[in-house]
Amino acid sequence: MKNDNRKTITGTVAGVLVVTALIGFAATTGGEKKDVSQKSSEAAVVTNENGSVSRSFTESTVSTNGSMVTEHRRETRTTLDADGNVLATTTSEYAQTYPVGDTGMASLASRPLGVASCEQAADADSFMGLKFGAEFTSTNFVSDADEPTLLRAQFTPKKTLAGFDDYYVYVTPKTHKVVKVYACAKEAVDAGSRWRRNYLIEALEKRYRTWARPRSWCRPVYTFDIGSGRYVTACLSGSSRDYETVLVAWDDSLLATAADEAEELRQAARKSAAERRSRRVNDTVDAF
């Protein structure tokens, strides 16, 4: 879609940056627990190619006691036709609590505190063409120190994402069932946009019919609860030393399955090692 076919007008009430400053101050004040609260609102109007107009209005309240951040967000979206008649109106409201601090790559694949699992109408069975729980066949599985209960392999999806360089799949160590799927970009994708308006966020919201939940007050990290115990996290910038933008989807129940399989393999390895040592001792006794 070309940029000149779609015009966007966005207005933001002053104070959004103040939220970050206040929370950062409260989090770093030596030894003190300060309650800080800030409200902000944002309005956006988008003229679509078919002539319809989409309006959104978001009200946010962010507060912190110095160690935990609580965010409440209410977003109203209205679609009007070319004559100004209202075609549809939707309202989404949620609250979440998460610790003050940064979010690293190792914690991207974990749902944020305060977000409960919910069933969604959208199909949450797959991500980037790979179905959760399906067996993935590869001859190049490797171990990953950050994911000790999983095996990793690179793959190429049938339909790649613009600007993304590498794709990884993490599987259970014994049955090789798909648990996590990563899409990674070495350069930030759509870096010129305001983070909440990044097209990746909009596309994920449409794909899974759920809103993006912020994970960090200081970094562009968002998590989507896509239902059935599955989640997607998008880190839009500064994801790791190697990648700027990273998308990761995972299944919580399969993480538990992977942990069980890893323990089974460890027990089998210990038993095998004990049997080998016992045979070696007995063979040595016979030699004496």
N, C-alpha and C positions, 0 to 999 in steps of 0.2 A: 504494500500500500504506500503510495507516495504521500509525502508530507503536505503537499499543496492541496490535496484533496480533503484534508481534515484540519479544521482550525480549532485551536484550543485556547480558552481564556481562563486563567486561574488567578484567584485572589486569595491571599492568605492574611489573616489578621495578625498584626504585630504581636509577638509574644512567644512564637514557637521556639525561637532560638533561646528565649529566656528560660524555657523549660529545661533545656539541656544544661544551661549555665547554673541554674539553681540546684538541679539534681546533682550535678558534678560537685558543686560547693558543699552540699549536704553530705555527700558520700566521702569527701576527702577531709572534712573538718576533723582535726585530731581528737579522737575519743568522744566527741559529742554526737548525740542522736537528735537531729533537728528535723521537725516535721515541716515539709515544704510542699505546697500545692500550687498548681498553675493550670489555668484553663486556656484553651485556644480553639479557634474555629477556622474552617477552610471551605471555600466555595469554588466550584469549577463548572464551566459550561463548555460542552463539546458539540460542534455541528457535524453530524455524520454525513456520509456520502449520499445517502438517500433523502437528505433534507431534514430529517428529524433532529431534534435537539435533546441532548442528555445533560441533565443538571445533577450535581451532587453537592451535598452540604454535610460537612463532618464537624462534630463537636467533640473535643477531647478534654479530659481532665487527668492530669498526671500528678501523683503525690508520692512522697517518699519520707520515711522516718530515718533515713541515713544508711540503712542496710537493705531494705526492700523497697521496690517501686511498684505502685499500684496504678494501673491505667484503666480508665473507663472511656469507651468510644461509642458514639452513636452516629451512624451514617445513613442519610436519606438520599435515594436516587430517584429522579423523576425523568421520564421520557415524554417529550411532546412532539406532535407532528408539525409540519411546516406552517400550519395555521394557528399554532399555539394551543391546540387541544391536548389534554393529558392522555397519554396512551397507557402508561403504567407507572406505579409508584411502589418502591420497596424500601423498607427500613431494616437496618441491621444494628444490633446493639450487643456489646460484650464487655467484659471486664477481665483483667488478668493481673497476676502478681508475679514478679520475678526478681531475683537478686540484683542489686546494683553491681555493676562490673562488666567486663568485656566478655565477649563470646568467641571462643576459638574454634578452629576446624574440628577438633576432637569432639566438641559438644554440639555440633550442628545437628547430628542425627539423634536428637533427644527432644521430646516435646517440652514446651515451656511450662513452668509451674502455673497452676491456675487454669489450665486449658483441659477440660474434660473431654473424653472421647464421645463422639456423637455419630449417628448414622446419617449419611448423606445420600441424596437421590442419585448423585453422579456415579459413574462406574469408577471404582477405586481399585480395580483388580490389577492394573498395570501402570508402568511408567516408562517412557521412551521405548515402548514396544515390548518390554519384558514383563511377564506376568509373575506377580509375587507367588512364591511357593512352587513354581514350575522348575523342573530340573534344567540346569544350564550346563551344556557340554563344552569343555575346553581342555586343551592339553597344556595350558600355560597358567594354571593356578599358582599363586604365590601367597606367602604369609604377609601379614601387615601388622607391624608392632602396635599400631593404634587400634586394631581390631583383632585381638588375640583369639577370639572364638570363631572368626570367619576366614574364608579364603577369597582372594581377589583375582579378577581377570579383566583385561581390556576387551571392549567389544565395539562394533560399529552399528548403530541403529539403522533401521531401514530408512527413516527420515531424520536427518541430522538437524541440529539447531544452528541458526545463523550466528557466527561469531564464536562458537564453541569448538574446542580443540580435541579434548579427550573424554572418553566415556568409560566408566568402570562399573562392574557388577560384583557384589559381595554375596557369597553363597554359604550355606551351612557346610561344615567341614567334612561330613560323612556322606550325606545324600545329595549335596550340591544343589539345594533349593535356593531360589532367588530371594534374598533378604533385603538388600539395599541396592540402589542404582544411583550413580553419580554422573552428572554432566558438568564439565569443567572448562572454563575459558581463561586463557592466559591474560587477556586484556578485558577490562571491565566492559560489560555489554550495556549499550544504551546509557553510557556514562553521563551524557549531557542532560538527561532528564532529572526531574526531582524524584527522589527514590521511591516515594509512594506511588508516583505516576509512571514508573518504569514499566515498559510494555510486558516484561516477563511476569510481573505481579498481576497485571490485568489478565493476561492469558491464563495463568494458573487459577485465578479466581473463576474465570469462565469455564475452564476445563473441569474443575472439581466442584463448582457451585458453592463455594465457601469463601469467607473473607480472610485476608492475610492478617496474621497477628504479629505485631512487633516483638522481637526477642531481646533487643538491646536498646537502651536509650541513646547510645552514642555511635552505633554502627547500623548500616542498612541490612538487617537480618530479619526475615519474616518466616513464620511457620504457618502451614495450612493443615487443619485437621480434615482429612478427606474421607473419614469414616472407616468403619470396620477395623479399628485399631491401626490405621495407616496414616502416615504424615509425610508432608513435603516441606523442606526448608530451603529458602533462597537467600544466599548471602551475596549481595550485589557488588560488593567491593571489599578488597583487602581480606579475602577468605583465607589465604595461606601464603607461604613463601613462593609457591609455584603458580598459584592461580588467583586471579582477581575475583571472578564470578563463579560460584558453585551452586548447583541445584542438587539436592539429594532427597530421595524418597525411600521410605523403609516401612517394614511391617513389624510392629511390636511383638506379636506372638511368635514370629519366626526368629526374632532375636533370642527368645527363651529357648526355642527349639535348638538353635545353634549352640547355646551354652550347654544344653544337655548332651548334644552330640560330641562337643569338645571334651566334656568330662568323660564320656564313654571311651573316647579315643585315648585319653590320658590313662584311664584305668587299664585298658587293654595293653598300652605300651609298658606300663609298670609291671603288669603280670608277665608280659613277654620278656622283659629285662630280667625279672627275678628267675624265670625258668632258664634263661640262657646262662645266668651266673651259677645256678644250681648244677647244670650239666657240666659247666667248666670246672667247678670244684670237684665233682665226682670223677671226671676224666683225669684230673690232676692227682687225685687220691689213688686211682688205679695205676698211674704211671709211677708213683712212689713205691 
